[in-house]
């Protein structure tokens, strides 16, 4: 009797397709998106005593978003940017982009303010007339929380450095307005 039961079980297991027994489920730990962050200026060079426009671009892959600077959700972690500049260089307030409002399954269809695709953060940088170098470098500390429609990932911080040539107060500079300053 025991032999017959084992034989019937073996025949059943061989006859049933393997994919019938194993139910595919959601991925336990979906990969966190690779969000590219870059800094740039509206010119290739700035004169001492002048202002140059700077931009930080956050490139968010499709299917993902990051919480806005003012995300609406009480548990959502806002995107923040802090700029470190050399002594004497003045950094103006950061202009955060307008957020999109989305209802997401990850937070029980609660409305959240988010950034998707390309998000541009703009600010002015003033180089003092007495600046003593021919190069100026900024360091941006970017903190954000990324999510997809089903899950939010732990907050992440990225630091980026980006610099610009500095010309004397009487040297000419050529304005190279980048595409990101043309209507974005």
C-alpha positions in Angstrom: 0.0 0.0 0.0 2.8 2.4 0.9 4.5 1.6 -2.4 1.4 2.3 -4.4 0.9 5.7 -2.7 4.5 6.7 -3.4 4.2 5.5 -7.0 1.0 7.6 -7.5 2.6 10.7 -6.0 5.6 10.3 -8.3 3.4 9.9 -11.4 1.4 13.0 -10.3 4.5 15.1 -9.8 5.9 14.0 -13.2 2.6 14.7 -15.0 2.0 18.2 -13.5 4.0 21.0 -15.3 6.5 22.6 -13.0 5.2 26.1 -13.7 1.8 25.0 -12.4 3.2 24.3 -8.9 5.4 27.4 -8.6 3.4 30.6 -8.6 5.5 33.6 -9.7 5.1 36.4 -7.3 6.4 40.0 -7.1 10.1 40.5 -6.8 10.9 40.7 -3.1 13.5 43.4 -3.5 13.1 45.4 -6.7 16.2 47.3 -7.8 16.6 50.9 -6.7 16.8 53.1 -9.8 20.0 54.6 -11.0 19.2 58.3 -10.8 21.8 60.4 -12.7 22.6 63.8 -11.2 24.7 66.4 -12.9 25.5 70.1 -12.4 26.1 72.8 -15.1 26.3 76.5 -15.7 24.8 78.8 -18.3 28.2 79.8 -19.5 31.6 78.2 -20.0 33.3 81.0 -18.0 32.2 83.7 -15.5 33.8 87.1 -14.8 34.8 88.1 -11.3 32.1 90.3 -9.8 29.4 88.7 -11.9 26.5 86.3 -11.5 26.2 83.0 -13.4 23.1 80.7 -13.5 23.6 77.1 -12.3 21.4 74.1 -12.7 21.4 70.6 -11.2 19.7 68.0 -13.4 18.2 64.9 -11.8 17.4 62.3 -14.5 14.9 59.8 -13.2 14.3 56.6 -15.2 10.9 55.8 -16.5 8.6 53.9 -14.0 10.2 55.7 -11.1 9.8 59.1 -9.3 11.3 61.0 -6.4 9.4 62.9 -3.8 9.2 66.6 -4.4 10.8 69.2 -2.1 7.3 69.6 -0.6 5.9 66.0 -1.1 2.4 66.3 0.5 2.6 62.9 2.2 3.4 63.1 5.9 5.9 60.2 5.7 7.4 61.0 2.3 11.0 62.3 2.5 11.5 65.5 0.5 14.2 66.1 -2.1 16.7 68.6 -0.8 19.8 70.2 -2.2 22.5 72.0 -0.2 25.3 73.8 -2.0 28.9 74.2 -0.6 30.8 77.1 -2.3 34.3 78.5 -1.8 34.7 81.5 0.6 33.2 84.7 -0.7 31.1 83.0 -3.4 27.4 83.6 -2.8 24.8 81.0 -3.8 21.2 82.2 -4.2 18.1 80.2 -3.2 17.3 77.0 -5.2 14.3 77.1 -7.4 12.7 73.7 -7.2 10.7 72.5 -10.2 6.9 72.3 -10.1 5.9 68.9 -8.8 3.4 66.4 -10.4 0.6 65.2 -8.1 0.1 61.4 -8.3 -1.9 58.8 -6.3 0.2 55.7 -5.8 -0.5 52.2 -4.6 2.7 52.2 -2.5 1.1 54.7 -0.1 -2.6 53.5 -0.2 -3.5 55.9 -3.1 -2.5 58.9 -1.0 -1.7 62.0 -3.1 2.0 62.7 -3.4 3.9 65.5 -5.0 6.7 64.0 -7.1 9.3 64.6 -9.8 9.5 62.3 -12.8 11.7 62.2 -15.9 14.1 65.2 -15.9 13.9 67.6 -12.9 15.8 70.9 -13.1 16.9 72.8 -10.0 18.2 76.3 -10.7 20.0 78.9 -8.7 22.3 81.9 -9.2 26.0 82.0 -8.1 27.8 85.3 -7.6 31.6 85.4 -7.9 33.1 88.3 -5.9 35.3 90.8 -7.7 38.1 89.9 -5.3 37.9 86.1 -6.0 41.5 84.9 -6.0 41.4 81.9 -8.3 40.7 81.1 -12.0 38.5 78.2 -11.2 35.4 77.9 -8.9 34.0 74.6 -7.8 30.6 73.9 -6.2 29.6 70.7 -4.3 26.0 69.8 -4.2 24.5 67.5 -1.6 21.4 66.0 -3.0 19.1 63.9 -0.8 16.0 62.2 -2.2 13.7 59.2 -1.8 12.8 57.3 -5.0 9.8 55.1 -5.5 8.0 53.2 -8.1 4.2 52.6 -8.1 4.5 49.7 -5.6 7.4 50.5 -3.2 9.5 53.3 -1.9 13.2 52.8 -1.3 15.3 54.1 1.6 16.4 57.7 1.2 19.6 58.2 -0.7 22.2 61.0 -0.8 24.5 61.9 -3.7 27.3 64.5 -3.8 28.3 66.0 -7.1 31.1 68.5 -7.8 30.9 70.9 -10.8 33.2 73.8 -11.6 33.6 76.8 -13.9 36.5 78.9 -15.2 36.7 82.4 -13.7 38.0 85.3 -15.7 39.3 88.6 -14.5 36.8 91.5 -14.2 38.0 93.0 -17.5 38.4 89.8 -19.5 35.7 89.0 -21.9 33.7 85.8 -21.6 31.6 84.0 -24.1 28.1 83.0 -23.1 27.4 79.3 -24.0 23.8 79.0 -23.1 23.2 75.2 -22.7 20.0 73.6 -24.0 18.8 73.1 -20.4 18.4 76.9 -20.1 16.3 77.1 -23.2 12.7 76.8 -21.9 13.1 73.8 -19.5 
